[in-house]
Amino acid sequence: MQFVFDLDGTICFKGQPVAGKILDALAALTKDGDEVIFASARPIRDMLPVIREDFHSYTMIGGNGSLISQNGKIVYSKSFSDRELLDIRRLIESFDVKYLIDGEWDYSYTGPNHHPILQNLDSAKLAMNVKLESLASIVKILILESNDNELLEEELSKLNITIHKHGDENVFDLSPRGIDKWSALQQLGVQRGNYIAFGNDANDRTMFENAVHTVMIGYHQQLAPLSKETIQAEEDPEDAIIEKIHELAGKYKLIES
């Protein structure tokens, strides 16, 4: 069986690395012949610091599906088209947007020095903050601030791109058209109804829609109707997550046999 895990808010909490006991449970899955895939909104660069080094060779989906890494190397990337970028840059200028824009590895950041996103941005100093024009390709855009978020959201909705809004942070998360976590799983040859998904947010919706079993951590309005089970996001949910991993591994081993 294939197990797909979102990171932040799912197995990784408050910006801290994934707990060793969770990673040990994932290693046990691999040892038993299951496959573990990490799927995050973070680009690959920012996934590495929160996953123990012996897991860096695992398959990772980054940037909400715009990047795939296998055996420690980026093997797939999907960038915005020139047309998409032209429209987005027009809005950036019109609405005085502050942003975090990711290339395959380096990034361009114009937000304030105190923005919460900085806690997770290139914490291992693996990349460079460059001018936007220096990025050869652009795979993900976070709009952090603007002079009129309500009107900007209306204008963004007219573009043929993938948009997720993080309501608590009032942040818009943009990906190229047709890109999401399920599209990346399809790139990897993962089949509908043939994997188990753990997630917590709207950007996990498409991978929940196509999974055989889904586990939501905490609560999200868009994800709840697609969730077969829920683990409360208590102060320390890790033990419950580990127990559920072992339970599902055993259950689907029996089904497959």
N, C-alpha and C positions, 0 to 999 in steps of 0.2 A: 504494500500500500504506500501511496505517496502522501506525505503530511506537509501542508503549506502553512507557514507561520508568518503573520505580520509581526513587526517588532514593537514600536512604541505603543504603549497602552495595552499590549497583548502579552508579550513575554519580556518586555523591557519597560521599566517604570521610572518615571521622574528623571529621565535622561541618563540614568545609570546603566552600566553594562548588564547584559542578560545574566541572571544569577547562575553561578556554577552548577547548582543542583538541577536547574532546568536544562542546561546544556548537557549534563550527564545523562538526563532522561532522553534527550535527543540522540546522543551518542549510542545509547542502548537500542533505540529504534534502528539506527543504521546497522549496528552489529547483527540485529535480527533479520536484516534483509530489506527493511523499509527504506524509503528515500525521504530525506528532509530537505525542503526548499524554504528559504527565507524570502519574503516578499514585502517590501517596504516603500513608503513614500520617499525615504532618504535615498540619495544617490549612493552608488556603491562605495564611494570615498568615505561617506559618513556612516555606513553600515559596519565597516571593519572595526572601528574603535569599540563598539558595544558587543562584539562577538569574539569570543576567545580565538586566539590565533590558529588553533588546530581545526577550527571550523571555516577558515578562510577559503578552503578549497571546495566547500559545499556550493551548490547552485544558489545564486542570489539574484533576485529580481529587484532592481532599484528604480527610483524615479517613477513610482506608480506604474511600472511596466515598460518604461522607455529604455531601460538598461538591463542586460543579463550578464552575469559573471559566472564562469565555471572554471574550476581548477585555478582560481586566483587571477584569471584574466577576463577582461570584458570581451565577450564574443558576439554581442548584439547591441546595437543602439538605434534608436529611432528619433530623428530630430524633426523640429518644426520645418515646414516648407518655407520657401522664400515668401510666398504669398501670405501665409499665416504670420510670419515674423513682421512683415510690412504692416499688417493690420494691428498687431499687438504693439509694435513700437509707436505707431500713431497714437494709440490710447495712452501709452506710457508718457508721451510728451504732453498730450492734452490734459491729463489728469494729474500731472506732476507726481508720478508713481515712484515710490521707493520699493526696491525689489531685491530678490535673490534669484539670479538666473544661473542655471547649471549647464555647463558643457559636459562632455563625457567624464572629465576629471576636474579641470579648473572651473572657476565660478566668477561671477561678477556680483558684488554686493554694494548697495547704495543706501541701505537702511540706517537707522540710528545706532549709536554705539551701545545702547542699553537694550536693544530688542531681544526678547526671549529666544528667538531663533538662533542667536549666537551661541547659546549653550550647546547646541548640537552641530554647529557648523565647523567642519574641518578641525575637530578637537585634537586630532593626532598630527596636524600640520603636514598633511600629505599632498596638498595642492596649493594653488596660488589664486589670490583675489586679483583679477585682471580687468581691464576695461572691456565693456561689452563687445566692442568691435574686434577684440582679440580672440574671442571664442569662435573656433572653426565651425562648430555645430552647437545647437542649443536643444536640450532634451527636456527641460523642465523649467517652469517659471513660477515663482512665488511672489505674488503682489502683496506687499506688507502694509503699505499706507498709500492713500491718495487724497486728493482734495474733495472728492465726492464719491464715496463708495457705492452709494445707492445707484447713481447714474452710471458709474463704471460697470457695475454688475449687469445693468440693462444692456450696455454696449457689448460687453463680453459675451452675453448670451446670443448675440447675433452672429458670432464667429463660429465657424465649423471646427471647433476644437473640444477637447475634454476638459471640463471644469469641475473642481471640487471646492466647496466653500467650507472653511473651518470656522464655524460660527462663534465659538468661544474666543477665538483670536482675531476674528474679522479679517481673515487672510484668504486670498483666492489662489488656488493651486491649479496651474494650467499644464496640460500635456498635449502633445500632438493629437490630431484627429484619429479616433479609433484605438488609442493607446490606453490600456488599463491593465490591471494585474491578470485578468483572464486572458487578454490578448498575448501577454508574455508567456503564460502557461501553455497556450496553444503553440507558440513558437518552440517551446521545449518538447512538444509532442505529448503533453499531458491531455488525457481524454476526459470529456465530460462524465461526471458520475464515478470517477476513478480515483478520487483523492479526498482527503479530509482537510478542512480549512479552519484555522483559528484566526479571529480578527476582532476589531473593536470599533471601526469607523466606516464612514460612507465610502471611502476608497477601497474597502474590502467587499463592496456589494457584488461586483461582477464575479469575483472568485467564489463567493458564497452561493450565487445563483447556479453555479455549475458543479458544485461539490456533492459528494454522496452524503457527507455528514459535516455539520457546521457547529462551531462553538464560539459564541460571542462572549468577550470579556467585558464586564460592565454592561452599559446599556447605550444603544444608539438607535434613534427612531427609524432610520432607513434600514438598519441591519436586522432589527428585531424580528420582522416577519419572515426573514430568511434563515433564522437561527433555530437549529434543532435543540440546542442546549445553551444555557447561560451560566457563566461563572461570575459571581459578584466581584466587582473590583474593590475588594476590601483592602485594608491596610497592607496585608501580606497575602496575595492570592496565589503565590507560587506553588504552595503545597497542593492546592486544589487543582491547579493546572497540570502538575506532574501526575497526580492521581488520575486525571482524565486522559492524559496521554497514554498511560499504561493500560487503562480500561479499554480505550478504543483500539489500541494495538492488538490486545488479546481478542476483542470482539470480532474485528475484521480479519484476523488470522483464521478464526474458526469459519467465518463466512467463505473466505477464499479457498479453504481446504475442503 
